[in-house]
Amino acid sequence: MNLSIDKRYITLDEIKEASTIEISKDQAFLDYINHTHNFLMNEIKNGKPIYGITTGYGASGKNYVTFEDSKTLQKNLFRFHGCGIGENLSYKVCKYAVIMRTVSLSKARSGVSVELLHRLEMLIEKDIIPVIPSQGSVGASGDLTPLSYIAAVIAGEREVYYKGEIKDVMEVYSELNITPYEFKPKEALAIMNGTTIMSAIALDAIEKFEIILDSMESYVAGMFEVLLGDDTPVADFVHDSKPFSGQIKAAKNIQTKIAGSKLTHGRDDRYDKFFADNDLNIQDNYSMRCAPQVLGVIRDNLIISKNWVETEINSVNDNPLIDGENQKIYTSGNFYGGYVAHAMDTLKICAANLADLLDKEFALLVDHKFNRGLGENLKLSTEPFYHGFKAMQISLSSLSADVIKNTTAASIHSRPTESLNQDKVSMGTTAANDFAKMMPDLHNMLSIAFIGMAQAVDIRGASEVSPHLKTIHDRIRAIVKPLYEDRRMDFDIKNINVLLQEAKFI
């Protein structure tokens, strides 16, 4: 999809679907951009000290430079921030970042030129995507160090993703006959002084987490079936009585997915089973009965977090802000990434609760004391020297600990830096990276759990389960055979992980 960019509000879905971008050709929009830019240039030429444009940065803001030196100042800004560390962000996250920065600068409150917007447009059109390290930002003054990699690429320095490889940008520019861009005053600062990297990481992680949450509801629905569960905890009446929208949706999703199952039962049937089976509790465990409530909180927090990230990418979050219409310049702090930081810290807690719920449910599935006839560790063989899913549960449980231990809020770990000028920072990029790092563990946990679910379906009989669970079972069995004898299962986990990330279990 070609995404047209002007001053309008742009959604997360539009950014996810964009293959190319186009700066609007509407003359009123272009005039607005030019008017703001020209006002700023005139202020500089008139000798007014303007932060980061004719002064140094941060604690060096007391140092004045001339208009003639201001271009050198912009060049030095992205150069001295070329100290990013850690693993490189993915091609997709880096592409998101370029699009998001274009959206923010197109609000015409940053003072950049139309020429700069077209340079960003060109990067997406030619698929020349800056390679950006994941670490080195405290989230205020924005993502300075990681965003310097976008600025540097525009100016013909550092590396890019191009045609599936990482190349020196000048090699690509030479091949395509592209001349490096020379920043006008304020433009490198406008690129770098924002919350774009944390927002790009957040969007990519949220995409993955939405699939994980939908898949988790499929797993919970399967648990109701293979553990011969009472389906009244997902009844409409229950959730109409506590009308949180996320909880209602989670319950309805589970209810829909178990439709057609021959294994679940209603409340009245429970009475008969209770008197016939001395080992049957009148109610199922909390991890079953409260699953809609657990997942509902996650669903509602996900909506809030997505709204915050979407608002952030539509904000003007550099400094200073330029009001070309009223000819004023505002020194401000919109680069503080607090909303993204708190959204990501909240979703880290949500991810941990999902991991904990999955750990508890899988423990029920493999434990013969609770799994209602599925046997010890889901073994299909009666031989005493086979072990079934014993080690698979250990691996899943270890992953849950890895997720849960990383839930400390990054936003409370503000670190004063830059001669105490940046004395209160958001840590938004750290929070986003923390949340993103949970996704591989959750993928692997669910991969193990679904392999176990398929084994449970084999034991109960595939003809007894719902059409939804039968489809999942068939997809798993197409690439992973049932477990009879002890064997390595790491490759099975990797293969199911691919299906999971392709949203095959929702």
Salt bridges, closest charged atoms under 4 A:
ASP13 OD1 - LYS16 NZ 3.22
GLU14 OE2 - ARG8 NH2 2.83
GLU22 OE2 - LYS25 NZ 2.45
GLU43 OE1 - LYS48 NZ 3.14
GLU121 OE1 - HIS118 ND1 2.91
GLU157 OE2 - ARG79 NH2 2.60
GLU175 OE2 - LYS163 NZ 3.69
ASP204 OD1 - LYS92 NZ 3.15
ASP204 OD2 - LYS208 NZ 3.31
GLU207 OE2 - LYS92 NZ 3.67
GLU210 OE2 - LYS306 NZ 2.71
ASP214 OD1 - ARG299 NH2 2.54
GLU217 OE2 - ARG299 NE 2.83
ASP236 OD1 - LYS252 NZ 2.95
ASP284 OD1 - ARG270 NH2 2.90
ASP284 OD1 - ARG372 NH2 2.64
ASP318 OD2 - LYS186 NZ 2.41
ASP345 OD1 - LYS348 NZ 3.24
ASP356 OD1 - LYS360 NZ 2.35
ASP367 OD1 - HIS368 ND1 3.99
ASP367 OD1 - LYS369 NZ 2.99
ASP434 OD2 - LYS348 NZ 3.24
ASP458 OD1 - HIS473 NE2 2.67
ASP458 OD2 - ARG477 NH2 2.61
ASP474 OD2 - LYS470 NZ 2.81
ASP474 OD1 - HIS473 ND1 3.41
ASP486 OD2 - HIS387 ND1 2.77
ASP490 OD2 - ARG488 NH2 2.77
ASP492 OD2 - ARG487 NH2 3.05
